[in-house]
Amino acid sequence: MRSEQETNEAIERYGDTVRRLCMLHLKHEADAQDVFQTVFLKYLLHTADFESREHEKAWFIRVTINACRDVLKSVFRRRTVSLEAAAELPAQLTDENREVLRAVRALPPKYREVVYLHYYEGYTAPEIAGILRKNVNTVYTNLTRAREQLKTMLGGEEDG
C-alpha cells in the first residue's frame, strides 16, 4: 500500500488528466468524481513499482478509461437518465472551442479516446497503441476516421 504523501503527489501530477478523461467519457460530474476517487484508491492499493513517470501516467490513463467503461456498462447507468443536463462547458471557452469540444464528445468512444490522447495529452500513435493495448495501425485508422467525422460535424472544407 502506498503512503498518503505518495498518493497526494500522484493526485497533484495526474489529477487533471484523470478528471478530463472522466468528463470526456462520462459527461457527468458526479460519475466523474466517483471514478476519480476509484482510480486514486486503486493507486493507493497498487503495490507494484512503475518503471518511469511515463509508465505511471499510462497506468493512470488505462485505469481511468477502464473505470469509466465500467460505469457506462453498469445496469443502473443504462436504466436511468440524469436529471442534470450534459456537462456544462466552462465559460472561458469561445463559441468555436465549445463547438469543437461538443463535436469531440459526440464521437464514438474509440475515436474520442485517441483524439483526446493525441491532441490533448500529446501522445504519438505508437504511444497511444501501447496505452490502449491496440495495434498502432488501428490507432492511425481511428485518428483518421475521427478527423473525418469531426470535419463533417464542424463543416470543414473538402480536400481538393
C-alpha positions as CSV (number, residue, x, y, z in Angstrom):
1,M,0.0,0.0,0.0
2,R,1.3,3.5,-0.8
3,S,1.7,6.3,1.6
4,E,-0.7,9.2,1.9
5,Q,2.0,11.6,0.7
6,E,2.7,9.4,-2.3
7,T,-0.9,9.4,-3.2
8,N,-1.3,13.1,-2.8
9,E,1.7,13.7,-5.1
10,A,0.1,11.5,-7.7
11,I,-3.1,13.4,-7.4
12,E,-1.1,16.6,-8.0
13,R,0.6,15.1,-11.0
14,Y,-2.3,13.2,-12.7
15,G,-5.5,14.6,-11.1
16,D,-6.2,16.9,-14.1
17,T,-5.7,14.2,-16.6
18,V,-7.9,11.8,-14.8
19,R,-10.6,14.4,-14.3
20,R,-10.6,15.4,-18.0
21,L,-10.7,11.7,-19.1
22,C,-13.6,11.1,-16.8
23,M,-15.6,14.1,-18.1
24,L,-14.8,13.2,-21.7
25,H,-16.1,9.7,-21.2
26,L,-18.9,10.1,-18.7
27,K,-20.1,13.7,-19.3
28,H,-21.5,13.8,-15.8
29,E,-19.7,15.5,-12.9
30,A,-20.9,13.1,-10.1
31,D,-19.9,10.0,-12.1
32,A,-16.6,11.6,-12.9
33,Q,-15.9,12.3,-9.2
34,D,-16.7,8.7,-8.3
35,V,-14.3,7.4,-10.9
36,F,-11.7,9.9,-9.9
37,Q,-11.9,8.5,-6.3
38,T,-11.8,4.9,-7.6
39,V,-8.7,5.5,-9.7
40,F,-6.7,7.0,-6.8
41,L,-7.9,4.4,-4.4
42,K,-6.6,1.7,-6.8
43,Y,-3.4,3.6,-6.9
44,L,-3.2,3.7,-3.1
45,L,-3.7,0.0,-3.0
46,H,-1.4,-0.8,-6.0
47,T,1.9,-2.2,-4.7
48,A,3.9,-2.7,-7.9
49,D,6.6,-0.1,-8.8
50,F,6.5,1.8,-12.1
51,E,9.4,1.8,-14.5
52,S,9.1,5.5,-15.1
53,R,6.8,8.5,-14.8
54,E,5.5,7.8,-18.4
55,H,4.7,4.2,-17.3
56,E,2.9,5.6,-14.3
57,K,0.9,8.1,-16.4
58,A,0.0,5.4,-18.9
59,W,-1.2,3.2,-15.9
60,F,-3.5,6.1,-14.7
61,I,-4.9,6.6,-18.2
62,R,-5.6,2.9,-18.7
63,V,-7.2,2.5,-15.2
64,T,-9.3,5.6,-15.7
65,I,-10.6,4.5,-19.1
66,N,-11.4,1.1,-17.8
67,A,-13.2,2.5,-14.7
68,C,-15.2,4.9,-17.0
69,R,-16.2,1.9,-19.2
70,D,-17.3,0.0,-16.1
71,V,-19.6,2.9,-15.1
72,L,-21.0,3.2,-18.6
73,K,-21.7,-0.6,-18.7
74,S,-23.5,-0.7,-15.4
75,V,-27.1,-1.7,-15.3
76,F,-28.0,1.3,-13.2
77,R,-26.5,3.7,-15.8
78,R,-28.3,2.0,-18.7
79,R,-31.7,2.2,-17.0
80,T,-31.6,5.7,-15.6
81,V,-31.4,9.2,-17.0
82,S,-29.5,12.0,-15.4
83,L,-31.5,14.9,-14.0
84,E,-28.7,17.3,-14.9
85,A,-28.1,18.5,-18.4
86,A,-24.9,17.2,-20.1
87,A,-21.7,18.5,-18.5
88,E,-21.7,22.3,-18.5
89,L,-18.9,23.8,-20.5
90,P,-16.6,26.3,-18.9
91,A,-17.5,29.9,-19.5
92,Q,-14.0,30.8,-20.7
93,L,-14.4,28.7,-23.9
94,T,-15.0,30.6,-27.1
95,D,-18.0,29.6,-29.2
96,E,-15.7,27.9,-31.7
97,N,-13.9,25.9,-28.9
98,R,-17.2,25.0,-27.4
99,E,-18.4,23.6,-30.8
100,V,-15.2,21.6,-31.2
101,L,-15.5,20.2,-27.7
102,R,-19.1,19.2,-28.3
103,A,-18.1,17.5,-31.6
104,V,-15.3,15.6,-29.8
105,R,-17.7,14.5,-27.1
106,A,-20.1,13.3,-29.8
107,L,-17.5,10.9,-31.3
108,P,-17.8,7.2,-30.6
109,P,-15.6,6.2,-27.6
110,K,-12.9,4.5,-29.7
111,Y,-12.4,7.8,-31.6
112,R,-12.9,10.1,-28.7
113,E,-10.1,8.3,-26.8
114,V,-7.5,8.5,-29.5
115,V,-8.3,12.2,-30.2
116,Y,-8.1,13.1,-26.5
117,L,-4.7,11.2,-26.0
118,H,-3.3,12.6,-29.3
119,Y,-4.4,16.3,-29.2
120,Y,-4.9,17.0,-25.5
121,E,-2.3,14.8,-23.9
122,G,0.3,15.0,-26.8
123,Y,0.8,11.2,-27.2
124,T,2.0,9.8,-30.5
125,A,0.1,7.0,-32.2
126,P,2.6,4.3,-31.1
127,E,2.4,5.6,-27.5
128,I,-1.4,5.5,-27.7
129,A,-1.3,2.0,-29.1
130,G,0.7,0.9,-26.0
131,I,-1.6,2.7,-23.6
132,L,-4.8,1.3,-25.2
133,R,-3.3,-2.1,-26.0
134,K,-4.2,-1.8,-29.6
135,N,-2.3,-2.2,-32.9
136,V,-0.6,1.1,-34.0
137,N,-2.3,0.9,-37.4
138,T,-5.7,0.7,-35.6
139,V,-4.8,3.9,-33.8
140,Y,-3.8,5.6,-37.0
141,T,-7.1,4.5,-38.6
142,N,-9.2,5.7,-35.7
143,L,-7.4,9.1,-35.7
144,T,-8.1,9.4,-39.5
145,R,-11.8,8.4,-39.1
146,A,-12.2,10.7,-36.1
147,R,-10.8,13.6,-38.1
148,E,-13.2,12.9,-41.0
149,Q,-16.2,12.8,-38.6
150,L,-15.1,16.0,-36.9
151,K,-14.6,17.7,-40.3
152,T,-18.2,16.6,-41.3
153,M,-19.7,17.7,-37.9
154,L,-17.9,21.0,-37.9
155,G,-18.5,21.8,-41.6
156,G,-14.9,21.6,-42.7
157,E,-13.8,22.2,-46.3
158,E,-13.4,19.2,-48.6
159,D,-9.8,18.4,-49.7
160,G,-9.5,19.1,-53.4
